[in-house]
Amino acid sequence: MMWKNGELFFQVPMPKVAGRPLIVYHPAADLNYINSWSIMAENEEPFVLFCDEYGPRYPDDLPFIEDGLRHEYFTRIANPLIGGRAYRNSELGYQNMLIQRQKDATEGILELPQVDILYLDWLEPFSSGNPQASINDILPNLARNVRDGGLIILDRKHADIAPSWFAYSNLMQSSSNDVSIEHIGRGEWPIPYVDLPHTREIEADIFRVKNTIKQTGMNDFLASLIMERRLKPEELKKIKYKLPARWPGHPDRDSWMEEYMNYLDFPEMGKPYLPYPPVSSWKIKEYSKWVQSLIDNPSQLRPINRIKRTLNLGMEVTLVNGNITDHLDWLLLKDVSLITRGKLMTDCLSKCCWLQDKAVNLQPMWKSPLISKLRWSGKVSTPNLTTKMLNLAKGPVVATIVNGDASVSQLREDLLKYKGDVKELIIFHIDKEDYQ
């Protein structure tokens, strides 16, 4: 609810958007992101809550964030390209996402498009080192990062220790007159919407922003956050009814139940230290509906462009001119067996950990290389290197990078010797003259 000029309103006038979630930024959030999340969940509209913090309080690190029933509340999903960790709650019934990033908020805010809502509870990072800076000094500059018609929610959490942050005029304007901020009331959320520790009743000042600069780049930004928005409609059709896998290292429900049953039989083992997990980060009906909405609105998608050509060299060979790390979503969709050297493998798996199931690391740390005396390229490269890699494959589709002398003739000659089960080979190369 909200108070304005002594009059009670039963709803804070949240911004409205069409065809996408609300983008909410909460800088220097610490654990108070639980409260900004609670407010957005109470709004019951799709949203992304983005948090930058020097020391992020990730919900899947100890102590874990769990509800009153000891169920996992924030389920980890794929890392965003923009950095950090991403999570969602499968019970809300609509698009939602929490992103936690280890970053200075004064730098992080410049990397985002204009947001719909800026949630503030700690202004010190934006005071330019001036401990006496007032809200009239700070807020107009921050408001440039909020779109026209958006809100600034100033949590009064620190009203007692920083009263200058709350000594505002009803209308503030930037020095260049391109942005103005109007105080429209005081919001109150006396009953937390989510059953989570660290939630509290919230009192906040609400400001509406007028910004002459148009909000742009929202679909580009959203595509940097989640894989599905980087796929083509025909690729989305293949995953529409396939729920995203659990984050590696987080037990699925069956594994958790097995551990719990062992605890019942042998109490000395202790209870599972992780909270009870959901089946997936999505409900299948909700996920398929969301994916279909992306298929129906391809203008929202930002698929990664690929320069490729296909050869028949006894098997299908796809040559892609580009960096392999830019195409990991596509490789995951094709369920490839990734085969590379150690350093590149580490880079790929740090960006797309689900590829690890069928990955072949040719140079595992602390172990002997899988191909002895490995020489990757040039005239002295390992003979029949392609065949040797295919013999190590863990699936019918293999992805690797340019090797040998980067010629089609050498590749053809090598593949003539292969008699295994691999049906498709994908090779990435940076130089355009490779494989000509």
Buried (B, 14 or more C-beta within 10 A) or exposed (E): EBBBEEEEEEEBBBBEBEEBBBBBBBBBBBEBBBBBBBBBBBBEBBBBBBBBBEEBBBBBEEEBBBBEEEEBBBBBBBBBBBBBBBBBBBBBEEBBBBBBBBBEBBEBBEBBBBBBBBBBBBBBBBBEEEEEBBBBBBBBEBBBBBBBBBBBBBBBBBBEEBEBBBEBEEEBBBEEEBBBBBBBBBBBBEEBBBEBEBBEEBBBBBBBBBBEEEBEEBBEBBBBBBBBBBBBBEBBEEBBEEBBBBBEEBBBBEBBBEBEEEBEEEEEEEEBEBBBBBBBBBBEEBBBEBBBEBBEEEEBBBBBEEEBEEBEBBBBBBBBBBEBBBBBBBBBBBEBBBBBBEEBBEEBBEBBBBBEBBBBBBBEEEEEEBBEEBBBBEEEBBEBBBBBBBBBBEBBBBBBBBBBEBEBEBBBBBBEEBEEEBEBBBBBBEEEEBBE
